[in-house]
Amino acid sequence: MPPNSALVYLRPMNALVTGSNRGIGLEFCKQLSQEDGYKITAVCRQSSTELKSLGCQIEENIDVTNPQALQKLSEKLGATQYDLLVLNAGIFLQDEITAISKPEIEKQLLVNAVGPVLCVSALLPHLRKGTKIALITSRMGSIADNNSGGYYGYRMSKAALNAAGVSMAHDLRSKGISVVILHPGYVKTDMTDHRGEITPTQAVT
């Protein structure tokens, strides 16, 4: 080692991804696990063979709409601090004005909009200055861009998530925590019956 040189030790980067067992969430785990220095915590209701093959820390049986489950997750994470939070867990149920299902609308609102807010609230002790929070939304949550109608529960839930993301950004700015609201595109996943314009790999990249 040359004289007077200094050793620089870089701490590992920690990322937590919800909805990580398939689709976009799984792809986030794949790509982040390929980055040097990243340690991934994959949160899901039920793991998958693909997720297990990545060697991530997997936290199963986590329902993002259940505050008690999220509190237990927070406690299990101990003193771990995260640099990146990808809140991706979501559901998509088709509906139309002639066949509205109140339970299905409520379920989408709970998972897609309330769930991410509950996650951030429960995981605040694990976020530090410089943490980035990514909310995976959809262009279908845009009011101005709605030119086809339908999909009431999904559109409403993503519009609500967008509103929550803006409030979150204001509330966390003083802590040095950034919030970004991301539309991943029309992605070929199980949620879309593998119809779409791009692959999960393209979307996450």
C-alpha positions as CSV (number, residue, x, y, z in Angstrom):
1,M,0.0,0.0,0.0
2,P,1.5,3.4,-0.9
3,P,2.6,5.6,2.0
4,N,0.1,8.1,3.4
5,S,-2.8,6.4,1.6
6,A,-6.1,6.0,3.3
7,L,-8.4,3.0,3.4
8,V,-12.0,3.9,2.7
9,Y,-14.6,1.5,4.1
10,L,-18.0,1.7,2.5
11,R,-21.0,0.5,4.5
12,P,-23.5,-1.8,2.7
13,M,-26.5,-0.2,1.2
14,N,-29.8,-1.5,2.6
15,A,-32.9,-1.7,0.5
16,L,-36.4,-3.0,1.4
17,V,-38.9,-4.0,-1.3
18,T,-42.5,-4.8,-0.7
19,G,-44.5,-7.1,-3.0
20,S,-41.2,-8.7,-3.8
21,N,-42.2,-12.3,-4.7
22,R,-43.1,-11.6,-8.3
23,G,-43.3,-9.1,-11.1
24,I,-41.8,-5.6,-10.6
25,G,-41.0,-6.2,-7.0
26,L,-39.1,-9.4,-7.8
27,E,-37.2,-7.6,-10.6
28,F,-36.2,-4.8,-8.2
29,C,-34.7,-7.4,-5.9
30,K,-32.9,-9.1,-8.8
31,Q,-31.3,-5.9,-10.0
32,L,-30.5,-4.4,-6.6
33,S,-28.9,-7.7,-5.6
34,Q,-26.6,-7.5,-8.6
35,E,-25.4,-4.1,-7.4
36,D,-22.2,-4.1,-5.4
37,G,-22.8,-3.4,-1.7
38,Y,-26.6,-3.8,-1.6
39,K,-28.3,-5.9,1.0
40,I,-32.0,-6.6,0.2
41,T,-34.9,-7.2,2.6
42,A,-37.7,-8.7,0.5
43,V,-41.1,-8.3,2.1
44,C,-44.1,-10.3,0.9
45,R,-47.2,-12.3,1.9
46,Q,-45.7,-15.5,0.4
47,S,-42.3,-16.0,-1.0
48,S,-41.6,-17.6,-4.4
49,T,-39.0,-20.0,-5.8
50,E,-37.5,-17.1,-7.9
51,L,-37.2,-14.8,-4.8
52,K,-35.6,-17.5,-2.7
53,S,-33.0,-18.1,-5.4
54,L,-31.7,-14.5,-4.9
55,G,-30.4,-15.0,-1.4
56,C,-32.2,-12.0,0.0
57,Q,-33.4,-11.6,3.5
58,I,-37.0,-12.6,3.1
59,E,-39.8,-11.5,5.4
60,E,-42.9,-13.4,4.7
61,N,-46.5,-13.2,5.9
62,I,-46.5,-9.4,5.9
63,D,-49.8,-7.9,4.9
64,V,-49.1,-4.2,4.2
65,T,-52.7,-3.3,5.4
66,N,-52.1,-4.8,8.8
67,P,-50.5,-2.3,11.3
68,Q,-49.7,-5.1,13.8
69,A,-47.8,-7.1,11.2
70,L,-45.9,-4.1,10.1
71,Q,-45.0,-3.3,13.7
72,K,-43.7,-6.8,14.2
73,L,-41.6,-6.4,11.0
74,S,-40.2,-3.1,12.3
75,E,-39.2,-4.8,15.6
76,K,-37.7,-7.8,13.8
77,L,-35.5,-5.5,11.7
78,G,-33.8,-4.3,14.9
79,A,-31.4,-1.4,14.3
80,T,-31.2,-1.8,10.6
81,Q,-31.3,1.5,8.7
82,Y,-32.4,1.6,5.1
83,D,-31.2,3.7,2.2
84,L,-34.0,2.7,-0.2
85,L,-37.6,1.8,0.4
86,V,-39.5,0.5,-2.7
87,L,-43.2,0.3,-1.9
88,N,-44.5,-1.9,-4.7
89,A,-47.1,-4.2,-3.2
90,G,-50.4,-3.7,-5.0
91,I,-53.4,-5.3,-6.6
92,F,-55.5,-4.7,-9.7
93,L,-59.2,-5.7,-10.0
94,Q,-61.2,-4.8,-13.0
95,D,-64.6,-3.1,-12.6
96,E,-67.0,-0.9,-14.5
97,I,-69.9,1.4,-13.6
98,T,-72.5,-1.3,-14.3
99,A,-70.9,-3.8,-11.9
100,I,-69.4,-2.0,-9.0
101,S,-68.2,-4.1,-6.1
102,K,-67.7,-2.1,-2.9
103,P,-65.5,-4.7,-1.2
104,E,-63.2,-4.8,-4.3
105,I,-62.9,-1.0,-4.4
106,E,-62.1,-1.0,-0.7
107,K,-59.5,-3.7,-1.0
108,Q,-57.7,-1.8,-3.8
109,L,-57.8,1.4,-1.7
110,L,-56.4,-0.4,1.3
111,V,-53.6,-2.3,-0.4
112,N,-52.6,0.3,-3.0
113,A,-53.0,3.6,-1.1
114,V,-53.3,2.9,2.6
115,G,-50.7,0.1,2.7
116,P,-47.7,2.3,1.6
117,V,-48.6,5.0,4.2
118,L,-48.8,2.4,6.9
119,C,-45.4,0.9,5.8
120,V,-43.7,4.3,5.9
121,S,-45.2,5.1,9.3
122,A,-44.1,1.7,10.8
123,L,-40.6,1.9,9.2
124,L,-39.8,5.5,10.1
125,P,-37.3,4.3,12.9
126,H,-35.4,2.5,10.1
127,L,-35.1,5.5,7.8
128,R,-32.2,8.0,8.0
129,K,-31.1,11.2,6.3
130,G,-30.6,10.4,2.7
131,T,-33.1,7.6,2.5
132,K,-35.1,7.4,-0.7
133,I,-38.7,6.2,-0.8
134,A,-40.1,5.0,-4.1
135,L,-43.9,4.7,-4.4
136,I,-44.9,2.5,-7.4
137,T,-48.0,4.1,-8.7
138,S,-49.6,4.1,-12.2
139,R,-50.5,6.6,-14.9
140,M,-54.0,5.3,-14.3
141,G,-54.0,7.4,-11.1
142,S,-53.8,10.6,-13.2
143,I,-57.1,12.5,-13.5
144,A,-55.9,14.6,-16.5
145,D,-54.7,11.5,-18.3
146,N,-57.9,9.5,-17.9
147,N,-59.3,9.3,-21.4
148,S,-60.9,5.9,-21.3
149,G,-62.9,5.6,-18.0
150,G,-63.5,2.4,-16.1
151,Y,-61.2,0.7,-13.5
152,Y,-62.7,2.7,-10.7
153,G,-61.1,1.0,-7.7
154,Y,-57.6,0.9,-9.3
155,R,-57.7,4.5,-10.6
156,M,-59.0,5.8,-7.3
157,S,-56.4,3.9,-5.3
158,K,-53.5,5.2,-7.4
159,A,-54.8,8.7,-7.3
160,A,-54.9,8.5,-3.5
161,L,-51.4,7.1,-3.4
162,N,-50.2,10.0,-5.5
163,A,-51.8,12.5,-3.0
164,A,-50.2,10.6,-0.1
165,G,-46.8,10.7,-1.7
166,V,-46.9,14.5,-2.0
167,S,-47.8,14.9,1.6
168,M,-45.1,12.4,2.6
169,A,-42.5,14.3,0.7
170,H,-43.5,17.5,2.6
171,D,-43.5,15.8,6.0
172,L,-40.2,14.0,5.6
173,R,-38.2,16.8,3.9
174,S,-36.9,18.1,7.2
175,K,-35.5,14.6,8.0
176,G,-33.6,14.6,4.7
177,I,-35.8,11.8,3.3
178,S,-36.8,12.0,-0.4
179,V,-40.0,10.6,-1.9
180,V,-40.5,9.8,-5.6
181,I,-43.7,8.6,-7.2
182,L,-43.0,6.3,-10.1
183,H,-45.1,5.1,-13.0
184,P,-43.4,1.9,-14.2
185,G,-45.2,1.7,-17.6
186,Y,-47.6,-0.9,-18.9
187,V,-45.6,-3.9,-17.7
188,K,-46.0,-7.6,-18.7
189,T,-46.7,-9.2,-15.3
190,D,-49.2,-11.5,-13.7
191,M,-51.2,-8.5,-12.7
192,T,-51.7,-7.6,-16.4
193,D,-52.0,-11.2,-17.6
194,H,-48.6,-10.6,-19.2
195,R,-50.1,-8.0,-21.6
196,G,-48.2,-4.8,-21.8
197,E,-45.6,-2.8,-23.6
198,I,-42.4,-3.6,-21.6
199,T,-40.9,-6.3,-19.5
200,P,-40.3,-6.0,-15.7
201,T,-36.6,-5.9,-16.5
202,Q,-37.1,-2.8,-18.8
203,A,-39.4,-1.1,-16.3
204,V,-37.1,-1.5,-13.3
205,T,-33.9,-0.6,-15.3
